[in-house]
Each structure stands twice: as C-alpha cells, then as structure tokens.
C-alpha cells in the first residue's frame, strides 16, 4: 500500500530536520572545546612558537584525533547512561574511587581558574583597568550568567564568548608566516631535547584536561540528550576538536613568525608579556585589542566550564542536587560550589598576582594526571556502557592505544622536563 503524500519526507525536508536536530544538540562539545583553548593553553602555544618555531605545529594537528577519541567517549557515556562522570564512577567503582577522581578534578580546577583570572587581569591592565575592578566585573558576570539561567542559556552565552577566539586567526594572518619555514618546522622535531619534551607534555596537558571530561559528560546528561542524538553529538565534538586545535595552531604560528624570530629567548609568562611583544610586529590594534579580545573570550568561557565541571563533579559524588535546571535555592550546594570556585579563584589572583608564572606548569600538571583521568574514562567505556555501545574490534584497540600512549607521553615529557626522569 502506498503511503499518503503527507507522510512522505522529501529530501529537502529531511535535510532541514537534520540541521534543526544538530543545532538543538550542538553545544556541549563546542563549548568544552572553546574552553580548551584557555589562557594556560594560549601561553603554552605562544611559548611553543617562540622557543621552537614551527616544530610543535604538527603536534597540534596530531592531537585533533586524540582529543576527539577521548571526548567522544564522554559523549557516549553521557548519552547511553544518562549520568555524569563522577556519578558513573561512584556507581561503577565505588565511593572511594569517585572521591579520588573528583579530588584530581579539584586540583585541576584550581590551577585552571588561576590561569583564567590572571589572563583577564592581564588584559585589563593593558588598558589601564585596575586588577580588582576587572576581576570584580568578571565575577559578577560569571555569577549572573549561571545563577539566573537554565542550561541552554548558559550554553548560548558560553558559545558567544568563545567566538571571540576567532580573533586569533586575524593575529596569525597579520603575522605573515613564511611557508617554507613552516614546512621545515613540521618535519623537524628534536625529540631528544628535554626542553622540547617539556613543552610537548605541556601541549598535551593543554589539550586533554580533567575538567573537560567531567564537563562534557555532565553537560550531555544535563541537556538530556538521547540515543537518537548520538550522531549529532559526535559531530558537535568533532567540529569542536578541529576548531580548538586550529586556534592553538594560529597562536603558535603568530608567536613563531614574530617574537620567535627576533626574541627566541623571551620570557612569556603572562598574557601581558605576549601582547607587549606582539605590538611592535603587529601594531597596537592587532597586538593589543584583537589579541586581548581573543584572550578574554577564551578565559570567560573556560571559567564557566571549569567551575561548572567542579560543581557537577562534587555533586555527582556526594549526591546533592546538581543541575542547571534547578533554581539556586533548590540546589544550594551545586550553585554554592560554582560561586565559591569563581570567587576564590579571582581573590587568589588579586592577592597573589605572581601566581600567573605557573601557567605552563599547570598544563604539565594536567599531563601528569592523564593516567588517572584517561584510566577512569576508558574503564567506564568498557564496563559501564551497555554492551552494544562499548568500543569493539579495532576501534577498541585504538581507544586503548591512543589513551595509553597519550598518558605515557604526557607523563614522560613532564617528568623529563623537570629532570625527574
């Protein structure tokens, strides 16, 4: 029997419906990837370009599939279990292991927030804004966005802020990198150099961070994505993976083509250091205004993601209400943890401004935590997922190999760089 004409879905209609579904699902992957290029990552990429030219550029491209494989597991776990990362660890492995995992998250959160607020304060000072004022305005905005909104509103604000990172592409274009030099740098990697390996570890730690895994899985669960959303959620993560690494590459290229040529031994511990060094090459508008806008966007979206990841993680382990769909009075501990993280991070940066020198060290710390972070993630993929959705066959071996190699390389590079290996 023929179907009624009204029941036949034309290709154009199907395409429009597919795009609508994707736009509704899109968010957790894109937000967490925009946050991935945070202030610490910006400084790490700039240092990489200054010290090693384009020799760490290929690593940025290699890390795209690595990042996707890792974060895709969080999508799979969130969609097919409906639970956040901390909650799933608690139910699968017990409370003790869950507390170990969330303790690592707490350490990573503290380090990340110090870098985000130091970057915001540094940009403010470039324009003559006192540190206390810029940090206070940032805290007020971050609290207002989360305390007065739903998950979808927070997501939209985070994406909007993250789009300012596109400014880094303008910076890279204005730096006019030389194609032949870029090509030579892509094939020359001094893997026997300890300083090079230290920055390899820092770049790995700048790409895969504990709070990213907690955030994306919890965001997928909080957004209530269902199994039929899985494919769109994968694309959301894939697009974000490419975008964040292109931003990192743009920063590295800009630093290598400018500061790296004239001042290869420059100390770039802060966003202010980088911006001041860029101004003579790119002009005040690009070097200060454009780079500053990109930094603020990156820092703001990262601060939202990091603080929410911490609030979700501790909520999932302790069992208190942990959703943006609850009002503050309905979930006081969830919103309280978020507010405490934001306020404490800003206060520490205001009182102890020299902490900004720890930026690259924070990324190396993230790399040293990868065995714990990726170990839990892979174990959950093989134990907590429904059997039909677990990695299988060659892909399962690829997941294990990529996770193990990434963790080992991060730890080896980090320990070698600080002369402990």
Rosetta blueprint (number, residue, H / E / L):
1 X L
2 X L
3 X L
4 X L
5 X H
6 X H
7 X H
8 X L
9 X L
10 X L
11 X H
12 X H
13 X H
14 X H
15 X H
16 X H
17 X H
18 X H
19 X H
20 X H
21 X H
22 X H
23 X H
24 X H
25 X H
26 X L
27 X L
28 X H
29 X H
30 X H
31 X H
32 X H
33 X H
34 X H
35 X H
36 X H
37 X L
38 X L
39 X H
40 X H
41 X H
42 X H
43 X H
44 X H
45 X H
46 X H
47 X H
48 X H
49 X H
50 X H
51 X H
52 X H
53 X L
54 X L
55 X L
56 X L
57 X H
58 X H
59 X H
60 X H
61 X H
62 X H
63 X H
64 X H
65 X H
66 X H
67 X H
68 X H
69 X H
70 X H
71 X H
72 X H
73 X H
74 X H
75 X H
76 X H
77 X H
78 X H
79 X H
80 X H
81 X H
82 X L
83 X L
84 X L
85 X H
86 X H
87 X H
88 X H
89 X H
90 X H
91 X H
92 X H
93 X H
94 X L
95 X H
96 X H
97 X H
98 X H
99 X H
100 X H
101 X H
102 X H
103 X H
104 X H
105 X H
106 X H
107 X H
108 X H
109 X H
110 X H
111 X H
112 X H
113 X H
114 X H
115 X H
116 X H
117 X H
118 X H
119 X H
120 X H
121 X H
122 X H
123 X H
124 X H
125 X H
126 X H
127 X L
128 X L
129 X L
130 X L
131 X H
132 X H
133 X H
134 X H
135 X H
136 X H
137 X H
138 X H
139 X H
140 X H
141 X H
142 X H
143 X H
144 X H
145 X H
146 X H
147 X H
148 X L
149 X L
150 X L
151 X H
152 X H
153 X H
154 X H
155 X H
156 X H
157 X H
158 X H
159 X H
160 X H
161 X H
162 X H
163 X H
164 X H
165 X H
166 X H
167 X H
168 X H
169 X H
170 X H
171 X H
172 X H
173 X H
174 X H
175 X L
176 X L
177 X L
178 X L
179 X H
180 X H
181 X H
182 X H
183 X H
184 X H
185 X H
186 X H
187 X H
188 X L
189 X L
190 X L
191 X L
192 X L
193 X L
194 X H
195 X H
196 X H
197 X H
198 X H
199 X H
200 X H
201 X H
202 X H
203 X H
204 X H
205 X H
206 X H
207 X H
208 X L
209 X L
210 X H
211 X H
212 X H
213 X H
214 X H
215 X H
216 X H
217 X H
218 X H
219 X H
220 X H
221 X H
222 X H
223 X L
224 X L
225 X L
226 X L
227 X H
228 X H
229 X H
230 X H
231 X H
232 X H
233 X H
234 X H
235 X H
236 X H
237 X H
238 X H
239 X H
240 X H
241 X H
242 X H
243 X H
244 X H
245 X H
246 X H
247 X H
248 X H
249 X H
250 X H
251 X H
252 X H
253 X H
254 X H
255 X H
256 X H
257 X H
258 X L
259 X H
260 X H
261 X H
262 X H
263 X L
264 X L
265 X L
266 X L
267 X L
268 X L
269 X L
270 X L
271 X H
272 X H
273 X H
274 X H
275 X H
276 X H
277 X H
278 X H
279 X H
280 X H
281 X H
282 X H
283 X H
284 X H
285 X H
286 X H
287 X H
288 X H
289 X H
290 X H
291 X H
292 X H
293 X H
294 X H
295 X H
296 X H
297 X H
298 X H
299 X H
300 X H
301 X H
302 X H
303 X H
304 X H
305 X H
306 X H
307 X H
308 X H
309 X H
310 X H
311 X H
312 X H
313 X H
314 X H
315 X H
316 X H
317 X H
318 X H
319 X L
320 X L
321 X L
322 X L
323 X L
324 X L
325 X L
326 X L
327 X L
328 X L
329 X L
330 X L
331 X L
332 X H
333 X H
334 X H
335 X H
336 X H
337 X H
338 X H
339 X H
340 X H
341 X H
342 X H
343 X H
344 X H
345 X H
346 X H
347 X H
348 X H
349 X H
350 X H
351 X H
352 X L
353 X H
354 X H
355 X H
356 X H
357 X H
358 X H
359 X H
360 X H
361 X H
362 X H
363 X H
364 X H
365 X H
366 X H
367 X H
368 X H
369 X L
370 X H
371 X H
372 X H
373 X H
374 X H
375 X H
376 X H
377 X H
378 X H
379 X H
380 X H
381 X H
382 X H
383 X H
384 X L
385 X L
386 X L
387 X H
388 X H
389 X H
390 X L
391 X L
392 X L
393 X H
394 X H
395 X H
396 X H
397 X H
398 X H
399 X H
400 X H
401 X H
402 X H
403 X H
404 X H
405 X H
406 X H
407 X H
408 X H
409 X H
410 X H
411 X H
412 X H
413 X H
414 X H
415 X H
416 X H
417 X H
418 X L
419 X L
420 X L
421 X L
